[in-house]
Amino acid sequence: MTTETDISAYASSILETVGSPLLALDSQLTVEFANDAFLSQFRVTRGETVGRPIYELCDGQWDIPELRRLLEQIVERNSTIEDCRVEHDFERVGRRILRLNAQRIRSPDEKEWILLAITDDTERERLRDELEGRKEFAEKLIDSVREPLLILHGDLTVHSANRPFYQLFGGDPKETEGRSIYELGNGQWDTPELRRLLEDILPLRQSFDDYRIERVFQGFGPRVMLLNGRRHDQLNLILLAIRDTTEQRTREASRRDREARQSLLIDLNDRLRPLADPMAIQAAASEVLGRHLEANEAAYAEIDEAGEYATVQHDWNDGAASSNAGRHRLASWGEALLADLKRGRTIAVNDVRNDPRTAAPETLRSFENRSVSAFLAAPLVKDDRLVAVVTVHSRLPRTWSAAQAAVAEDVAERTWSAIERARAEEALRESESRYRLLFESIDESFTVVEPLYDEEGHAVDYRFLEVNPAFEAITGLKNVEGRSGRELVPSLEKDWIDTIGRVAASGNAERVVRRARALGKIYDAFVFRIEEAESPRVAVLSRDVTERVRAEEQRALLMRELNHRSKNMLSIVLAIARATAGDPGRDFEETFQERILSLAANQDLLVASDWQGVTLSDLVRSQLAHLEDLIDDRITLKGPPLTISAAASQSFSMALHELATNAVKYGALSNSDGRVDIEWGVREHEGEGRRFTMSWRETEGPTVVAPARKGFGSTVIRDMIRLNLRGDARLQYDSAGVVWEFNCPIVNVLEATEASRAE
């Protein structure tokens, strides 16, 4: 039976013209016909296909469970298959995604067939997945862009926005997508500039770049933005990128303010450096500040000690008004402004008529009488007292920035320093006639030096120009004039050189307390500049405070040590009390008293040695003082003379007390024949270095039995000393008597100097 005999040539021609694979099956699901599209698609021959059951095609690769179920359903129920998706791996063509359609047909000779149409959706689904992937990638790419992005439809409604847009401008997709861009933010995006870009420029040019828009957004403040737009006609979409340059422009403005401020300070320093007259300093500083701030007037006013008057000796103005030099009552500023000045708060008034601090009629009148509509006032408070105020006036209202206020504060501080320096120098010049007598007769060391600089202008040494007799007496240095500090003292501390160089450069006097280690001295020195020249001279007035400083340091050390040792002692007493109270087998009062007396004996030894440690033999004898008549008879002591630390003495005293107490009550000293051998020393342990060793050995006493429970005594003897001294402690209850052995690194026991000698 062949296809040519069962199907008419006409039907065969029709099936062959179909571009999709087709199979005609009989009721037994045997292939009666396969068109060329099927043979080509699945790379089989007609001989391998026609006349064979469909499940045996390609070595059984068409035996697909889903296909079998569908075909058997058609055979049994006379139904059809419509767009059934089947995914399967074929050996010859790989994994394919097929869409199947099948139904029964009847031939002219009344024979029934099943026509199976196969559509290969593999490539289409791959393209669809790829498109979905690209879409997802594009969405994630847009979200990853740090700048806010809006995607608009052609009608300017929002298609989508990325996360940075919502982070910057608020809202969410529900409130944004599908709405006109002009409706966003309650209409805040509806601006003439944006309408012109989107409705006029973009349709003509297809794009625009870096259009600057400034806008105050409700809830987000002023924003300066650069907009970039691109039109995509194929998708009928518009991409709008928004770059927020607000912070960048703020940073640039801050940078410009810093540069201008630095420039002003450099100019001010250059103007003030050569000036020695306080009035000239005030005039120069006022002029520099007034011109920098483009003001109408600037002045430096000094406040009297009573805080009632401000005196302006010399101000600066632009020539359009008379000078305000003179004496002015501070009360005319009004209580609110005066309170701020005394607290050291800089005042910025943009319009005296609209500021509540200047609203009082008398205050407002005082400013209007001087043609002042806006002003800055930078106070200078020293030692909780208002000493000066720098003022800047404007005849018209204006807004003062924080940077301008900071400049006024800088000028106030530097002007005050320059005036103080000038007055100090003036005072020195006025007292020159008395200087020589004072120089020669005072007990303090007085020297005049000049800094020595390297090629880069850094102070690297100083030369002695003049010294008084007290200098030689205090330092022990002689014939120093004309010689440098490092020449006289090669190990001269750099701090001295730095201080002299700094004072020489700035003119600001300094008070320092410094060590001169090579001389073994500590000096309290006042360093100040005494001349203006290319190489300024610096005076150093100093006195020897070595003994005072060391006494203060010693007192502070002793107080800390006393506090530390008191706390330690209280902790030990508390531990003894708790442990004794928890021992039901002993009388509390008697046992507690004995342990405290043992601790007191150790304290007596430490006090006698000024807390510098005790000799071990003295410590042992103090703890066995109540058994003194047995020492060298039934109690033997053997060991070299060793001085142990205060901390170690406490641990040993408590352990020896407990051992002695137990020996008297239960051990070798409880009868008339028993003996106790106590031995200590320093031994070399292989791999561990030198270690301290100590032992307590009882013999000839009553039979020893280990206690049934662990009490405070055994804790002290074995555990406490082991932990405190980081060593090894062993307590044995041999039949011949108790044996206690202890060893630890030598440095854990001996006083520091003793440990050094032992090493």
C-alpha positions, 0 to 999 in steps of 0.5 A: 500500500503506497501513498500514490494509490491511496491518495489522489495525485491532486490531493498530493499536489496540494499537500506538497505545496504547503510550506509547513510539514504535513503527515497523512496517517491511517487509522493505525497511525501509519504514515501514508504521506509525508510532504517535502517540507516534513522530509526537509525539516526533520532531515529524513528520506521518504523511504524512512518515513512513508509506510512506517508507524509514526512512533517508529520514525527516526528510530523512535524519536517521534514516540512522544508521550504528548503526541501519542495521547493526542493522536489516540484521542483523535482515533478514539473520539474522532476529535481534532488537535488545535495548536498543541505545543510540544517541545522535544529533542530530535537527534538529527535537528536538535531541540524543537518547539512544535505546534501541532494541528490534526483532524480526520479527513475522508478520501473519495473512496471513503477511506479515513485519514488523519492529517497532521500539520506541524509548525516549527515555532522554535525560532519564533519563540527564540526571537520572542525570548530574545526580544523579552530579554532585550526589553528587560535588559533595556529596562534594567539599563535605564534603572541603572543610569544614575541620572533621572530618566523619563520615557514619554509617548508621542502625546507626551504622556509618561510611559515610564520613569527610572528609580533615580527620577522617583528618588529625586522628585518623589511620587511612584509609577501609579501616580506618574505613568499614563499622565501628561508630563505637565501634570506631574508634581501638581503641575510643577513640570508645566513650564514654558521652557519645557513646553518649548523643548518638547513641542517646538524644538524636539519635533524639528531636530529630533533631539536637544542637548544640555538645555538649562532649566532652573525651577523651585520644586515644592518640597524639593527646593530650587533645582538647576537641571540640564535636559537632554531629549531624544525622539524615537519615531519607530517606537513613537517614544521620547527619552528625556534625561535630566541631570541635576546640577544643583549640588555641583553648582553649589559646590562650585559656588562654595569653591569660589567663596573659599578662593575669594576668602583665601585671597582676601586673607592673603591680601589682609595679611600682606597689608597688616604685616608691616603695620605697627600702629593699631589705628593704621591696622584698623584702617587697613583691615576695614578697607580690605573688608569693605572693598571685598564685600562691595559695601558702603562702609566697614569699621573695626570697633573696640568695646570698653571694659564696662561694655557700654561703648564702642569706639571706632578710631578709623573706618573706611567708606566709599566716599559717599558718606561721612565717617562714623569714627567716634564713640558710640553707645552699644545700647543704640543697637537694641537689646536683641542685637546686643545680646547676640553680640555678647554671645559671640554670634555674628549678626546679618540684617538684610533690611533694618525695616523688616527685621524684628531685631531692629524694629524698635523705633529707637534702634531703627532711628539710629541706623537710619540716621547713619544711612544704614539699611543692611549690615553685618556685625562680627563680634569678638569675644575673649575670656567671655567678654565682648572686646571688639566688633567688625561692622559692614554697612550697606545703604540699600537692603541686601542679602548677606551670605554665610560666606560673607559672614565668615569673611567678616569673622576672619577679619575680626580675629586677624585684626584683633591679633594684629592690634594686640601684637602691635600694642605689645611691640609698642609697649616693648619699645616704650619700655626699652629704657627699663629693659636693660636693667630688667634684663640684667637683674631678673631671676628668669632666663632671658634670651634674644635669638634669631631663627635660621632657615633652610632654602625652603624658608623653614626654621631649622635652628636659631642663633643666640644674640643676647642672654642675661646672667640668669640664663647661664645659671639656669641652663649651665651653658656658657659663651653662647652668644653668636652660636646656634642651638644645635651647636650647643645642644646637638639633640635639641628638641625640634619643638623649640625651633618650631615655636621660635620659627612660628612666633617669628613668622606670625608675631603671635606670642606663645606660652609653652612648657617644654622639656630640654632632655639634654639638660635634664630640665623643664622650662616654662617659657614665654616666646614673643617677637621683639623686632620687625625685620627681614630676620625677626628677633624672638625673645624667650623668657623662661624659668626652671620648673623642673622640680615643680613639674616633677613633684606634680607628676610624682603626686599625681602618680602616687594618688593614682597608685594609692587609689589603685592599691586601695581598690585592690585591697578592698576587693581582696578583703571582700573576697576573704569575707565572702569565702570565710562566710561560705565555709561552715566548718570554721568559726567566721570571726576567728578565721576572718581575723586571722586572714585579715591579720595575714594581709595586714602583715604583708601590707606592713612589709610593703609600706616599710619598703615604700611599696617597692617590693619585699624580700621573700624571707621577710614575707615568709617570716611575717606570715609565720610570726605566730610560729616564730619559736618553731622556725629553725627548729621544726620549720626550715627556710631555705632560699636565696635573697629575692625581692618580690613585687607588691602584687606577688607578695599579696598572693604569697602571703595569703597562700602561706597563711592558709598553708600555716593555718592548715598545718597547725590545725590538721597537719605537721604542726598539729603534733610535737614531731612534725616538720615543715620545709619551705624552699624557694629559688630560681631555676632554668627550665628547658625551653621555658627560660628562668622560672621562680620555684617555691615549695611547702613540704610537711613530714612526720605529722599525722596521716593526711586525708584529702578534704571532702570538699574544696574550700577557700583555703585550697582555692587560695593555695592552688587556684588564686595564686596560679591565676594571679601570677600566671604559673603552675600550682600543685597541692598533694595530700601524700600520706607523709604530709601535705606538699605544695609546689609552685613555679612561674616565669621569674618576671611574674614574681620579682620586682622589676630591678630584681628581675633584671639582675636575675636575668 
